[in-house]
Amino acid sequence: MTFARPDHMSDVDMLPRMPGWVTSARAETLEDVAFLSGAVLNHLHVVLGRAEVPQALLRDRLALRAAEACMAFSGRPERAGELRDAVHLLRPGDLPGPAGEICLAWRRAVERPVSIKALGRALPTLEPSQIAAWLDAGKGAPVTRAAMVLEAVLREAPRADVAGLILADAAFAQALGWDHLVPLLAPGLKRADLRKRGDDLCLACHRALISSAVEAVRLATDLARRATHLKAIAPKLRSKGAGDAVEMFLKRDAVAPSALPLPDRAARRLCDRLVDLGAVCELTGRDTFRLYGV
């Protein structure tokens, strides 16, 4: 039996489109940029509420992008491929290394609803009291609050950009009433922005959120299409444990065959079958130590 491959570039609108004036408008003043960021974030809020969007998968993929941005901030060479390897090819007892630690911090930050305990799991070197104090530093509107938290962290710990960005995104999510942290600031900020303070930092955060939210909506739309196709073919997969495997693909940016709840050979066959059906992609381009994702 064969299945039609999905046309991911089709014009079928599963989710509401971002208004064209939002992405084409140019703004220079803080007031204008704040207006545009509000419009973009309102649209993202609507998209995140849609059942078609695989929320955990979207957050995990955005976490990878945030980790990649943090690599660039620190001058390290690792990008998405290396970060995936550092996390998903770990064996019991292995240490993930600096790049892997940063990637794991972001992944842990998005896995559970925002709380001091969940943030402490993502940032184990910080005391819960310190996390709470930095979160309390943010006041006012959501973006202003996030900028204030980021500034408070970097003022006290100038090299703690990962912690600052995670806590800023957490404060932002709390201000908007989101259950989970959605990584948005890091991918949109520039390295020089982390040295800004006050209104300059707030303006940089507004700009970062505009660009990141637009990309997050595009990614959500693409993942919604892909997830719908994967769910459609899932009942037809004959492998025992295939249903649980599909659920893993719908929640994780990347999956190694060895992580699937199947014997090794069956797991590899299932991954190859899903690639043939256009439901997942092989992410590494390698013949061995492969990783797969929606």
TIBA-964497 format. One record per residue (C-alpha): residue number from 1; residue in three letters; x, y, z. Coordinates in Angstrom, 1 decimal. Example, Ala and Ser with C-alpha at 12.3 -4.5 7.8 and 13.67 -1.06 7.14 Angstrom:
<atom num="1" residuo="ala" X="12.3" Y="-4.5" Z="7.8"/>
<atom num="2" residuo="ser" X="13.7" Y="-1.1" Z="7.1"/>
//
This chain:
<atom num="1" residuo="met" X="0.0" Y="0.0" Z="0.0"/>
<atom num="2" residuo="thr" X="1.3" Y="3.5" Z="-0.8"/>
<atom num="3" residuo="phe" X="0.4" Y="6.9" Z="0.5"/>
<atom num="4" residuo="ala" X="0.5" Y="10.2" Z="-1.2"/>
<atom num="5" residuo="arg" X="3.4" Y="12.5" Z="-0.1"/>
<atom num="6" residuo="pro" X="2.1" Y="15.7" Z="1.5"/>
<atom num="7" residuo="asp" X="2.7" Y="18.9" Z="-0.3"/>
<atom num="8" residuo="his" X="4.2" Y="21.0" Z="2.4"/>
<atom num="9" residuo="met" X="4.3" Y="24.1" Z="0.2"/>
<atom num="10" residuo="ser" X="0.6" Y="24.0" Z="-0.7"/>
<atom num="11" residuo="asp" X="-1.6" Y="27.0" Z="-0.1"/>
<atom num="12" residuo="val" X="-4.0" Y="25.1" Z="2.2"/>
<atom num="13" residuo="asp" X="-4.4" Y="27.3" Z="5.3"/>
<atom num="14" residuo="met" X="-4.6" Y="25.1" Z="8.3"/>
<atom num="15" residuo="leu" X="-3.7" Y="28.1" Z="10.6"/>
<atom num="16" residuo="pro" X="-4.4" Y="31.8" Z="10.4"/>
<atom num="17" residuo="arg" X="-1.9" Y="33.7" Z="8.3"/>
<atom num="18" residuo="met" X="0.3" Y="36.5" Z="9.7"/>
<atom num="19" residuo="pro" X="-1.1" Y="39.8" Z="8.3"/>
<atom num="20" residuo="gly" X="1.1" Y="41.2" Z="5.5"/>
<atom num="21" residuo="trp" X="1.4" Y="44.6" Z="7.0"/>
<atom num="22" residuo="val" X="3.0" Y="43.2" Z="10.2"/>
<atom num="23" residuo="thr" X="5.9" Y="41.6" Z="8.3"/>
<atom num="24" residuo="ser" X="6.4" Y="44.5" Z="5.8"/>
<atom num="25" residuo="ala" X="6.1" Y="47.5" Z="8.1"/>
<atom num="26" residuo="arg" X="9.2" Y="49.3" Z="9.3"/>
<atom num="27" residuo="ala" X="9.3" Y="50.9" Z="12.7"/>
<atom num="28" residuo="glu" X="12.1" Y="52.9" Z="14.4"/>
<atom num="29" residuo="thr" X="10.6" Y="54.4" Z="17.6"/>
<atom num="30" residuo="leu" X="10.0" Y="52.3" Z="20.7"/>
<atom num="31" residuo="glu" X="6.3" Y="53.0" Z="20.5"/>
<atom num="32" residuo="asp" X="6.0" Y="51.8" Z="16.8"/>
<atom num="33" residuo="val" X="8.1" Y="48.7" Z="17.4"/>
<atom num="34" residuo="ala" X="6.1" Y="47.9" Z="20.5"/>
<atom num="35" residuo="phe" X="2.9" Y="48.2" Z="18.5"/>
<atom num="36" residuo="leu" X="4.2" Y="45.7" Z="15.9"/>
<atom num="37" residuo="ser" X="5.5" Y="43.3" Z="18.4"/>
<atom num="38" residuo="gly" X="2.1" Y="43.3" Z="20.1"/>
<atom num="39" residuo="ala" X="0.4" Y="42.5" Z="16.8"/>
<atom num="40" residuo="val" X="2.8" Y="39.7" Z="16.0"/>
<atom num="41" residuo="leu" X="2.6" Y="38.2" Z="19.5"/>
<atom num="42" residuo="asn" X="-1.2" Y="38.3" Z="19.5"/>
<atom num="43" residuo="his" X="-1.1" Y="36.3" Z="16.2"/>
<atom num="44" residuo="leu" X="1.4" Y="33.8" Z="17.7"/>
<atom num="45" residuo="his" X="-0.9" Y="33.5" Z="20.8"/>
<atom num="46" residuo="val" X="-3.8" Y="32.5" Z="18.5"/>
<atom num="47" residuo="val" X="-1.6" Y="30.0" Z="16.6"/>
<atom num="48" residuo="leu" X="-0.3" Y="28.4" Z="19.8"/>
<atom num="49" residuo="gly" X="-3.9" Y="27.8" Z="20.9"/>
<atom num="50" residuo="arg" X="-4.7" Y="25.7" Z="17.8"/>
<atom num="51" residuo="ala" X="-5.0" Y="21.9" Z="18.3"/>
<atom num="52" residuo="glu" X="-3.3" Y="21.2" Z="15.0"/>
<atom num="53" residuo="val" X="0.0" Y="22.5" Z="16.3"/>
<atom num="54" residuo="pro" X="2.2" Y="19.9" Z="17.9"/>
<atom num="55" residuo="gln" X="3.1" Y="22.1" Z="20.9"/>
<atom num="56" residuo="ala" X="5.8" Y="20.0" Z="22.5"/>
<atom num="57" residuo="leu" X="7.6" Y="19.5" Z="19.2"/>
<atom num="58" residuo="leu" X="7.4" Y="23.2" Z="18.3"/>
<atom num="59" residuo="arg" X="8.9" Y="24.1" Z="21.7"/>
<atom num="60" residuo="asp" X="11.7" Y="21.5" Z="21.4"/>
<atom num="61" residuo="arg" X="12.6" Y="22.8" Z="17.9"/>
<atom num="62" residuo="leu" X="12.6" Y="26.4" Z="19.1"/>
<atom num="63" residuo="ala" X="14.7" Y="25.3" Z="22.0"/>
<atom num="64" residuo="leu" X="17.3" Y="24.0" Z="19.5"/>
<atom num="65" residuo="arg" X="17.3" Y="27.4" Z="17.7"/>
<atom num="66" residuo="ala" X="17.7" Y="29.2" Z="21.1"/>
<atom num="67" residuo="ala" X="20.7" Y="26.9" Z="21.9"/>
<atom num="68" residuo="glu" X="22.2" Y="27.6" Z="18.5"/>
<atom num="69" residuo="ala" X="21.9" Y="31.3" Z="19.1"/>
<atom num="70" residuo="cys" X="23.6" Y="31.0" Z="22.5"/>
<atom num="71" residuo="met" X="26.5" Y="29.2" Z="20.8"/>
<atom num="72" residuo="ala" X="26.9" Y="32.1" Z="18.5"/>
<atom num="73" residuo="phe" X="26.8" Y="34.6" Z="21.4"/>
<atom num="74" residuo="ser" X="29.7" Y="32.7" Z="23.1"/>
<atom num="75" residuo="gly" X="31.7" Y="32.4" Z="19.9"/>
<atom num="76" residuo="arg" X="31.4" Y="28.7" Z="19.7"/>
<atom num="77" residuo="pro" X="31.2" Y="26.9" Z="16.4"/>
<atom num="78" residuo="glu" X="28.5" Y="24.3" Z="17.2"/>
<atom num="79" residuo="arg" X="25.3" Y="24.6" Z="15.2"/>
<atom num="80" residuo="ala" X="22.0" Y="22.6" Z="15.0"/>
<atom num="81" residuo="gly" X="23.6" Y="19.4" Z="13.7"/>
<atom num="82" residuo="glu" X="26.4" Y="19.3" Z="16.3"/>
<atom num="83" residuo="leu" X="23.9" Y="20.2" Z="19.1"/>
<atom num="84" residuo="arg" X="21.6" Y="17.4" Z="18.1"/>
<atom num="85" residuo="asp" X="24.5" Y="14.9" Z="18.2"/>
<atom num="86" residuo="ala" X="25.7" Y="16.2" Z="21.6"/>
<atom num="87" residuo="val" X="22.3" Y="15.5" Z="23.1"/>
<atom num="88" residuo="his" X="20.8" Y="12.5" Z="21.2"/>
<atom num="89" residuo="leu" X="23.9" Y="10.4" Z="20.8"/>
<atom num="90" residuo="leu" X="24.9" Y="10.4" Z="24.4"/>
<atom num="91" residuo="arg" X="25.5" Y="7.0" Z="26.0"/>
<atom num="92" residuo="pro" X="24.9" Y="6.2" Z="29.6"/>
<atom num="93" residuo="gly" X="27.7" Y="7.8" Z="31.7"/>
<atom num="94" residuo="asp" X="28.8" Y="10.2" Z="28.9"/>
<atom num="95" residuo="leu" X="29.1" Y="14.0" Z="29.6"/>
<atom num="96" residuo="pro" X="27.3" Y="16.2" Z="27.1"/>
<atom num="97" residuo="gly" X="30.1" Y="18.9" Z="27.0"/>
<atom num="98" residuo="pro" X="29.5" Y="22.7" Z="27.1"/>
<atom num="99" residuo="ala" X="27.4" Y="22.7" Z="23.9"/>
<atom num="100" residuo="gly" X="25.3" Y="19.8" Z="25.0"/>
<atom num="101" residuo="glu" X="24.7" Y="21.3" Z="28.4"/>
<atom num="102" residuo="ile" X="23.4" Y="24.5" Z="26.8"/>
<atom num="103" residuo="cys" X="21.1" Y="22.5" Z="24.5"/>
<atom num="104" residuo="leu" X="19.9" Y="20.4" Z="27.4"/>
<atom num="105" residuo="ala" X="19.2" Y="23.5" Z="29.5"/>
<atom num="106" residuo="trp" X="16.9" Y="24.9" Z="26.8"/>
<atom num="107" residuo="arg" X="15.2" Y="21.5" Z="26.2"/>
<atom num="108" residuo="arg" X="14.5" Y="21.0" Z="29.9"/>
<atom num="109" residuo="ala" X="13.2" Y="24.6" Z="30.2"/>
<atom num="110" residuo="val" X="10.5" Y="23.9" Z="27.7"/>
<atom num="111" residuo="glu" X="9.5" Y="20.4" Z="28.7"/>
<atom num="112" residuo="arg" X="7.4" Y="21.3" Z="31.8"/>
<atom num="113" residuo="pro" X="5.1" Y="24.1" Z="32.8"/>
<atom num="114" residuo="val" X="6.9" Y="27.2" Z="33.9"/>
<atom num="115" residuo="ser" X="7.7" Y="27.0" Z="37.7"/>
<atom num="116" residuo="ile" X="10.7" Y="27.6" Z="39.9"/>
<atom num="117" residuo="lys" X="11.2" Y="23.9" Z="40.2"/>
<atom num="118" residuo="ala" X="11.1" Y="23.4" Z="36.4"/>
<atom num="119" residuo="leu" X="13.5" Y="26.3" Z="35.9"/>
<atom num="120" residuo="gly" X="15.8" Y="24.9" Z="38.6"/>
<atom num="121" residuo="arg" X="15.9" Y="21.6" Z="36.6"/>
<atom num="122" residuo="ala" X="17.0" Y="23.5" Z="33.5"/>
<atom num="123" residuo="leu" X="19.5" Y="25.7" Z="35.4"/>
<atom num="124" residuo="pro" X="20.8" Y="23.3" Z="38.2"/>
<atom num="125" residuo="thr" X="23.7" Y="25.6" Z="39.2"/>
<atom num="126" residuo="leu" X="21.2" Y="28.3" Z="40.4"/>
<atom num="127" residuo="glu" X="19.5" Y="28.3" Z="43.7"/>
<atom num="128" residuo="pro" X="15.7" Y="28.5" Z="43.6"/>
<atom num="129" residuo="ser" X="15.8" Y="31.7" Z="45.7"/>
<atom num="130" residuo="gln" X="18.0" Y="33.3" Z="43.1"/>
<atom num="131" residuo="ile" X="15.8" Y="32.2" Z="40.2"/>
<atom num="132" residuo="ala" X="12.8" Y="33.7" Z="42.1"/>
<atom num="133" residuo="ala" X="14.6" Y="36.9" Z="42.8"/>
<atom num="134" residuo="trp" X="15.5" Y="37.4" Z="39.2"/>
<atom num="135" residuo="leu" X="12.0" Y="36.6" Z="38.0"/>
<atom num="136" residuo="asp" X="10.6" Y="39.2" Z="40.5"/>
<atom num="137" residuo="ala" X="12.9" Y="41.8" Z="38.9"/>
<atom num="138" residuo="gly" X="10.5" Y="42.0" Z="35.9"/>
<atom num="139" residuo="lys" X="7.6" Y="44.5" Z="36.1"/>
<atom num="140" residuo="gly" X="5.1" Y="46.0" Z="33.7"/>
<atom num="141" residuo="ala" X="4.1" Y="44.8" Z="30.2"/>
<atom num="142" residuo="pro" X="5.3" Y="41.4" Z="29.0"/>
<atom num="143" residuo="val" X="8.2" Y="42.5" Z="26.9"/>
<atom num="144" residuo="thr" X="9.3" Y="45.1" Z="29.4"/>
<atom num="145" residuo="arg" X="9.2" Y="42.5" Z="32.1"/>
<atom num="146" residuo="ala" X="11.3" Y="40.1" Z="30.0"/>
<atom num="147" residuo="ala" X="13.9" Y="42.8" Z="29.3"/>
<atom num="148" residuo="met" X="14.1" Y="43.8" Z="33.0"/>
<atom num="149" residuo="val" X="14.7" Y="40.1" Z="34.0"/>
<atom num="150" residuo="leu" X="17.4" Y="39.7" Z="31.3"/>
<atom num="151" residuo="glu" X="19.0" Y="43.0" Z="32.4"/>
<atom num="152" residuo="ala" X="18.9" Y="42.0" Z="36.1"/>
<atom num="153" residuo="val" X="20.6" Y="38.6" Z="35.4"/>
<atom num="154" residuo="leu" X="23.3" Y="40.1" Z="33.2"/>
<atom num="155" residuo="arg" X="24.0" Y="42.9" Z="35.6"/>
<atom num="156" residuo="glu" X="24.7" Y="40.5" Z="38.4"/>
<atom num="157" residuo="ala" X="26.2" Y="37.7" Z="36.3"/>
<atom num="158" residuo="pro" X="27.5" Y="39.1" Z="33.0"/>
<atom num="159" residuo="arg" X="28.5" Y="35.7" Z="31.6"/>
<atom num="160" residuo="ala" X="25.1" Y="34.1" Z="32.5"/>
<atom num="161" residuo="asp" X="23.5" Y="34.8" Z="29.1"/>
<atom num="162" residuo="val" X="21.9" Y="31.4" Z="28.9"/>
<atom num="163" residuo="ala" X="20.3" Y="31.7" Z="32.3"/>
<atom num="164" residuo="gly" X="19.3" Y="35.3" Z="31.6"/>
<atom num="165" residuo="leu" X="17.6" Y="34.4" Z="28.3"/>
<atom num="166" residuo="ile" X="15.8" Y="31.4" Z="29.7"/>
<atom num="167" residuo="leu" X="14.5" Y="33.4" Z="32.7"/>
<atom num="168" residuo="ala" X="13.5" Y="36.3" Z="30.5"/>
<atom num="169" residuo="asp" X="11.5" Y="33.9" Z="28.2"/>
<atom num="170" residuo="ala" X="10.0" Y="32.4" Z="31.4"/>
<atom num="171" residuo="ala" X="8.9" Y="35.8" Z="32.7"/>
<atom num="172" residuo="phe" X="7.5" Y="36.6" Z="29.3"/>
<atom num="173" residuo="ala" X="5.5" Y="33.4" Z="29.2"/>
<atom num="174" residuo="gln" X="4.1" Y="34.0" Z="32.7"/>
<atom num="175" residuo="ala" X="3.1" Y="37.6" Z="31.8"/>
<atom num="176" residuo="leu" X="1.2" Y="36.3" Z="28.8"/>
<atom num="177" residuo="gly" X="-0.5" Y="33.4" Z="30.7"/>
<atom num="178" residuo="trp" X="1.3" Y="30.7" Z="28.8"/>
<atom num="179" residuo="asp" X="1.8" Y="27.4" Z="30.6"/>
<atom num="180" residuo="his" X="5.1" Y="26.6" Z="29.0"/>
<atom num="181" residuo="leu" X="8.2" Y="28.7" Z="28.1"/>
<atom num="182" residuo="val" X="8.4" Y="29.4" Z="24.4"/>
<atom num="183" residuo="pro" X="12.0" Y="30.3" Z="23.3"/>
<atom num="184" residuo="leu" X="11.7" Y="33.5" Z="21.4"/>
<atom num="185" residuo="leu" X="14.3" Y="36.1" Z="22.6"/>
<atom num="186" residuo="ala" X="17.6" Y="34.3" Z="22.0"/>
<atom num="187" residuo="pro" X="17.1" Y="33.6" Z="18.2"/>
<atom num="188" residuo="gly" X="16.1" Y="37.2" Z="17.6"/>
<atom num="189" residuo="leu" X="18.7" Y="39.1" Z="19.6"/>
<atom num="190" residuo="lys" X="22.2" Y="40.0" Z="18.5"/>
<atom num="191" residuo="arg" X="25.3" Y="39.5" Z="20.6"/>
<atom num="192" residuo="ala" X="25.7" Y="43.3" Z="21.0"/>
<atom num="193" residuo="asp" X="22.1" Y="43.5" Z="22.3"/>
<atom num="194" residuo="leu" X="23.1" Y="41.7" Z="25.5"/>
<atom num="195" residuo="arg" X="25.3" Y="44.7" Z="26.5"/>
<atom num="196" residuo="lys" X="22.3" Y="47.1" Z="26.2"/>
<atom num="197" residuo="arg" X="20.4" Y="48.4" Z="29.1"/>
<atom num="198" residuo="gly" X="17.1" Y="50.2" Z="29.8"/>
<atom num="199" residuo="asp" X="15.0" Y="51.4" Z="26.9"/>
<atom num="200" residuo="asp" X="17.7" Y="50.2" Z="24.4"/>
<atom num="201" residuo="leu" X="17.5" Y="46.7" Z="25.7"/>
<atom num="202" residuo="cys" X="13.7" Y="46.8" Z="25.7"/>
<atom num="203" residuo="leu" X="13.7" Y="48.0" Z="22.1"/>
<atom num="204" residuo="ala" X="16.1" Y="45.2" Z="21.1"/>
<atom num="205" residuo="cys" X="13.7" Y="42.7" Z="22.8"/>
<atom num="206" residuo="his" X="10.7" Y="44.0" Z="20.9"/>
<atom num="207" residuo="arg" X="12.6" Y="43.7" Z="17.6"/>
<atom num="208" residuo="ala" X="13.8" Y="40.2" Z="18.6"/>
<atom num="209" residuo="leu" X="10.3" Y="39.1" Z="19.4"/>
<atom num="210" residuo="ile" X="8.9" Y="40.4" Z="16.1"/>
<atom num="211" residuo="ser" X="11.4" Y="38.3" Z="14.0"/>
<atom num="212" residuo="ser" X="11.3" Y="35.3" Z="16.3"/>
<atom num="213" residuo="ala" X="7.5" Y="35.2" Z="16.5"/>
<atom num="214" residuo="val" X="7.1" Y="35.5" Z="12.7"/>
<atom num="215" residuo="glu" X="9.5" Y="32.5" Z="12.3"/>
<atom num="216" residuo="ala" X="7.7" Y="30.6" Z="15.1"/>
<atom num="217" residuo="val" X="4.3" Y="31.0" Z="13.3"/>
<atom num="218" residuo="arg" X="5.9" Y="29.7" Z="10.0"/>
<atom num="219" residuo="leu" X="7.4" Y="26.8" Z="11.8"/>
<atom num="220" residuo="ala" X="4.1" Y="26.0" Z="13.6"/>
<atom num="221" residuo="thr" X="2.3" Y="26.0" Z="10.3"/>
<atom num="222" residuo="asp" X="4.8" Y="23.7" Z="8.7"/>
<atom num="223" residuo="leu" X="4.9" Y="21.3" Z="11.7"/>
<atom num="224" residuo="ala" X="1.1" Y="21.3" Z="11.8"/>
<atom num="225" residuo="arg" X="1.0" Y="20.0" Z="8.2"/>
<atom num="226" residuo="arg" X="3.7" Y="17.4" Z="8.9"/>
<atom num="227" residuo="ala" X="2.1" Y="16.2" Z="12.1"/>
<atom num="228" residuo="thr" X="-1.3" Y="15.9" Z="10.4"/>
<atom num="229" residuo="his" X="0.3" Y="13.6" Z="7.8"/>
<atom num="230" residuo="leu" X="2.1" Y="11.5" Z="10.4"/>
<atom num="231" residuo="lys" X="-1.0" Y="11.1" Z="12.4"/>
<atom num="232" residuo="ala" X="-2.9" Y="10.0" Z="9.3"/>
<atom num="233" residuo="ile" X="-0.6" Y="7.2" Z="8.4"/>
<atom num="234" residuo="ala" X="0.1" Y="6.1" Z="12.0"/>
<atom num="235" residuo="pro" X="-2.9" Y="3.7" Z="12.2"/>
<atom num="236" residuo="lys" X="-1.6" Y="1.9" Z="9.1"/>
<atom num="237" residuo="leu" X="1.9" Y="1.1" Z="10.6"/>
<atom num="238" residuo="arg" X="2.1" Y="-2.5" Z="11.5"/>
<atom num="239" residuo="ser" X="5.1" Y="-2.5" Z="13.8"/>
<atom num="240" residuo="lys" X="4.3" Y="-3.3" Z="17.4"/>
<atom num="241" residuo="gly" X="5.1" Y="-0.1" Z="19.4"/>
<atom num="242" residuo="ala" X="4.7" Y="2.1" Z="16.3"/>
<atom num="243" residuo="gly" X="2.0" Y="4.2" Z="18.0"/>
<atom num="244" residuo="asp" X="4.3" Y="5.0" Z="20.9"/>
<atom num="245" residuo="ala" X="7.1" Y="5.8" Z="18.4"/>
<atom num="246" residuo="val" X="4.9" Y="8.2" Z="16.5"/>
<atom num="247" residuo="glu" X="4.1" Y="10.0" Z="19.8"/>
<atom num="248" residuo="met" X="7.8" Y="10.5" Z="20.3"/>
<atom num="249" residuo="phe" X="8.2" Y="12.0" Z="16.9"/>
<atom num="250" residuo="leu" X="5.4" Y="14.4" Z="17.7"/>
<atom num="251" residuo="lys" X="7.1" Y="15.7" Z="20.8"/>
<atom num="252" residuo="arg" X="10.8" Y="15.7" Z="20.0"/>
<atom num="253" residuo="asp" X="12.9" Y="17.7" Z="17.6"/>
<atom num="254" residuo="ala" X="15.0" Y="14.7" Z="16.8"/>
<atom num="255" residuo="val" X="14.8" Y="11.0" Z="17.6"/>
<atom num="256" residuo="ala" X="17.5" Y="8.3" Z="17.4"/>
<atom num="257" residuo="pro" X="16.2" Y="4.8" Z="16.4"/>
<atom num="258" residuo="ser" X="17.8" Y="3.5" Z="19.6"/>
<atom num="259" residuo="ala" X="15.5" Y="5.7" Z="21.6"/>
<atom num="260" residuo="leu" X="12.3" Y="4.2" Z="20.1"/>
<atom num="261" residuo="pro" X="10.4" Y="1.5" Z="22.1"/>
<atom num="262" residuo="leu" X="11.3" Y="-1.1" Z="19.5"/>
<atom num="263" residuo="pro" X="14.1" Y="-3.6" Z="18.9"/>
<atom num="264" residuo="asp" X="17.0" Y="-2.0" Z="17.1"/>
<atom num="265" residuo="arg" X="16.3" Y="-3.5" Z="13.7"/>
<atom num="266" residuo="ala" X="12.6" Y="-2.9" Z="13.9"/>
<atom num="267" residuo="ala" X="13.2" Y="0.7" Z="14.9"/>
<atom num="268" residuo="arg" X="15.5" Y="1.3" Z="12.0"/>
<atom num="269" residuo="arg" X="13.0" Y="-0.2" Z="9.6"/>
<atom num="270" residuo="leu" X="10.2" Y="2.0" Z="11.0"/>
<atom num="271" residuo="cys" X="12.3" Y="5.1" Z="10.6"/>
<atom num="272" residuo="asp" X="13.1" Y="4.2" Z="7.0"/>
<atom num="273" residuo="arg" X="9.4" Y="3.4" Z="6.3"/>
<atom num="274" residuo="leu" X="8.4" Y="6.8" Z="7.7"/>
<atom num="275" residuo="val" X="11.0" Y="8.5" Z="5.5"/>
<atom num="276" residuo="asp" X="9.6" Y="6.7" Z="2.5"/>
<atom num="277" residuo="leu" X="6.1" Y="7.9" Z="3.4"/>
<atom num="278" residuo="gly" X="7.3" Y="11.5" Z="3.7"/>
<atom num="279" residuo="ala" X="6.3" Y="11.5" Z="7.4"/>
<atom num="280" residuo="val" X="9.7" Y="12.2" Z="8.9"/>
<atom num="281" residuo="cys" X="13.1" Y="13.3" Z="7.6"/>
<atom num="282" residuo="glu" X="16.6" Y="12.0" Z="8.2"/>
<atom num="283" residuo="leu" X="18.4" Y="14.9" Z="9.8"/>
<atom num="284" residuo="thr" X="22.1" Y="14.1" Z="9.6"/>
<atom num="285" residuo="gly" X="22.8" Y="13.0" Z="6.0"/>
<atom num="286" residuo="arg" X="24.9" Y="10.1" Z="7.5"/>
<atom num="287" residuo="asp" X="24.8" Y="6.4" Z="6.8"/>
<atom num="288" residuo="thr" X="25.3" Y="5.6" Z="10.5"/>
<atom num="289" residuo="phe" X="24.3" Y="7.3" Z="13.8"/>
<atom num="290" residuo="arg" X="21.2" Y="8.7" Z="12.1"/>
<atom num="291" residuo="leu" X="18.6" Y="11.0" Z="13.7"/>
<atom num="292" residuo="tyr" X="15.1" Y="11.5" Z="12.5"/>
<atom num="293" residuo="gly" X="12.5" Y="14.2" Z="12.9"/>
<atom num="294" residuo="val" X="9.2" Y="15.5" Z="11.7"/>
//
